[in-house]
Amino acid sequence: MYNDSKELSGKASDNRTLHQLQIELRGRLTQKKFLLILDDVWNESDREWDLLQTPLKYGAKGSKIIATTRHLNVASVMSTTDTYHLNPLTSDDCWMIFSSCASLVEKCQGLPLAARTLGALLHTEQDVEKWEKILKSNLWDLHDEILPALILSYQYLPSYLKQCFAYCAIFPKEDLKIYRCPDLMAIPEEGLPSSLSSMSILRCPFLEQRCQQDKGEDWSKISHIPNLEIGHYNI
C-alpha cells in the first residue's frame, strides 16, 4: 500500500514519514469504496497490522480487503471473517510443472549460472502457463549458452528492479550508489557482486530500512561490502 503512495499523490514520497503517508492515504480513501489485495502476507504483528489498517477504516461501506497467506496465524491477526483454503494442485497439474521443469533443465545445457538464474526466476512461480511460456520462448534459439536465461530473468523482473538494474549497469563493479529510488523495495534475492568494495544507499526510505545493520531484512545481502553508507550513516 505504501509503495503506491507516489501513484496516489502524483509526487515522490521519499521524504515523508509513515504518519504523513497515513494521513494522505486517509484523505484519498475517505468515503471511497476500494478493493485492496495483499498477496503472500507473512507478518503476524498486531501492531503493524493496526498501523496499516488505520487509514483504511475511512473507506466507504462495502470496501474489501483480500489477503493471501500460508499461515493461519496471519489470518487470525488480521481478524478475517472467513478463511478460504486453496486445494492442492491436482496430480496432472503437478506432473505438468514437473515436466516443464525437466525440459527447462535441459535448456540450461549443464551450465550452473543458467540453472541458478532460472531457478531464482521460477522457484515461487506456480503458474503453469508461465513455465510453458518460458520453455517455448524464442530466446532459446539464440546462439549463446547463458544469454537466454539471463534475458528471461531480466524480462520477468518487477519494473522497479529493472530500473535499478539499468542504473547499476553504468557503475564500475567495485562501487555502487543507489540514490533517490523511493520505489525500490529490496535488494535482489540473488544478492550483489562479491567484487563490491563500497556501496551507498541514499534517499531510498524502504531500502534503507531493510538494509539496517544487523536487523534489516536485507542486511545479510550487503554485509560483505567493506564500505557502506546507509542514509548518510557510514557503517
KAUR-V871517 format. One record per residue. N is the residue number from 1. SS is DSSP state (H for helix, E for strand, C for the rest). PHI is phi as a letter, one per 30 degrees, with the letter a starting at -180 (* if undefined). OMEGA is omega as a letter, one per 30 degrees, with the letter a starting at -180 (NA if undefined). Layout:
N/SS/PHI/OMEGA, N/SS/PHI/OMEGA
This chain:
1/C/*/a, 2/H/d/l, 3/H/d/a, 4/H/c/a, 5/H/d/l, 6/H/d/l, 7/H/d/a, 8/H/d/a, 9/H/c/a, 10/C/i/l, 11/C/b/a, 12/C/d/a, 13/C/b/a, 14/C/d/a, 15/C/c/a, 16/C/c/l, 17/C/d/l, 18/H/e/l, 19/H/d/l, 20/H/d/l, 21/H/d/l, 22/H/d/l, 23/H/d/a, 24/H/d/l, 25/H/d/l, 26/H/e/l, 27/H/d/a, 28/H/d/a, 29/H/c/a, 30/C/e/l, 31/C/i/l, 32/C/c/l, 33/C/d/a, 34/C/b/l, 35/E/b/l, 36/E/c/l, 37/E/c/l, 38/E/c/a, 39/E/c/l, 40/E/h/a, 41/E/d/l, 42/C/c/a, 43/C/d/a, 44/C/c/a, 45/C/d/l, 46/H/d/a, 47/H/d/a, 48/H/d/l, 49/H/d/l, 50/H/d/l, 51/H/d/a, 52/H/d/a, 53/H/d/a, 54/H/e/l, 55/H/d/a, 56/H/d/a, 57/H/d/a, 58/H/d/l, 59/C/d/a, 60/C/d/l, 61/C/d/a, 62/C/j/l, 63/C/d/a, 64/E/b/l, 65/E/b/l, 66/E/c/a, 67/E/b/l, 68/E/c/a, 69/E/a/l, 70/C/c/a, 71/C/b/l, 72/H/d/l, 73/H/e/l, 74/H/d/l, 75/H/d/l, 76/H/d/l, 77/H/d/a, 78/C/d/l, 79/C/h/l, 80/C/d/l, 81/C/d/a, 82/C/b/l, 83/C/c/l, 84/C/c/a, 85/C/c/l, 86/C/d/l, 87/C/d/l, 88/C/d/l, 89/C/d/l, 90/C/d/l, 91/H/e/l, 92/H/d/l, 93/H/d/l, 94/H/d/a, 95/H/d/l, 96/H/d/l, 97/H/d/l, 98/H/e/a, 99/H/d/l, 100/H/d/l, 101/H/d/a, 102/H/d/l, 103/H/d/l, 104/H/d/l, 105/H/d/l, 106/H/d/l, 107/H/d/a, 108/C/d/l, 109/C/h/l, 110/C/i/a, 111/C/d/a, 112/H/e/a, 113/H/d/l, 114/H/d/l, 115/H/d/a, 116/H/d/a, 117/H/d/l, 118/H/d/l, 119/H/d/l, 120/H/d/a, 121/H/d/a, 122/H/c/a, 123/C/d/l, 124/C/c/a, 125/C/d/a, 126/C/c/l, 127/C/d/a, 128/H/e/a, 129/H/d/l, 130/H/d/l, 131/H/e/a, 132/H/d/a, 133/H/d/l, 134/H/d/a, 135/H/d/a, 136/C/c/a, 137/C/d/l, 138/H/d/a, 139/H/d/l, 140/H/d/l, 141/H/d/l, 142/C/d/a, 143/C/d/l, 144/C/a/a, 145/C/d/a, 146/C/c/a, 147/H/e/a, 148/H/e/a, 149/H/d/a, 150/H/d/l, 151/H/d/l, 152/H/d/l, 153/H/d/l, 154/H/d/a, 155/H/d/a, 156/C/c/l, 157/C/d/l, 158/C/d/a, 159/H/e/a, 160/H/d/l, 161/H/d/l, 162/H/d/l, 163/H/d/l, 164/H/d/l, 165/H/e/a, 166/H/d/a, 167/H/d/a, 168/H/d/a, 169/C/d/a, 170/C/d/a, 171/C/c/l, 172/C/d/a, 173/C/d/a, 174/C/d/a, 175/E/b/l, 176/E/b/l, 177/E/b/l, 178/E/c/a, 179/E/b/l, 180/C/h/l, 181/C/b/a, 182/C/d/a, 183/C/c/a, 184/C/d/a, 185/C/c/a, 186/C/a/l, 187/C/d/l, 188/C/e/a, 189/C/e/a, 190/C/d/a, 191/C/i/a, 192/C/c/a, 193/C/e/l, 194/C/d/a, 195/C/d/a, 196/C/d/l, 197/C/c/l, 198/E/a/a, 199/E/a/l, 200/E/b/l, 201/E/b/a, 202/E/b/l, 203/C/h/l, 204/C/b/a, 205/H/e/a, 206/H/d/a, 207/H/d/l, 208/H/d/l, 209/H/d/a, 210/H/d/a, 211/C/c/l, 212/C/d/a, 213/C/e/l, 214/C/i/a, 215/C/b/l, 216/C/d/a, 217/C/d/a, 218/C/c/a, 219/H/e/a, 220/H/d/a, 221/H/d/a, 222/H/b/a, 223/C/d/a, 224/C/d/a, 225/C/d/a, 226/C/d/a, 227/E/c/a, 228/E/b/l, 229/E/b/a, 230/E/c/l, 231/C/h/l, 232/C/i/l, 233/E/c/l, 234/E/d/a, 235/C/c/NA
